[in-house]
């Protein structure tokens, strides 16, 4: 498993996510992880952008035993 930094600058303001660190097997999978950990197309529209607009940066290999998904995320509550 690998660690990725995912970010977006399309949807911003209150009650949105700006970025996160996720654990995934590849860049494509990382791009499709919502920072809330909830997979829902409707949820993307109000708090996060479409997966194809997510910027992904490889950080390195995850430590053995780290589960796939969100490690930490930045949520801007309002």
Secondary structure, 3 states (H helix, E strand, C coil): CEEEEEECCCCCCCCEEEEEEEEECCHHHHHCCCCCCCCCHHHHHHHCCCHHHCEEEEEEECCCCCCCEEEEEEEECC
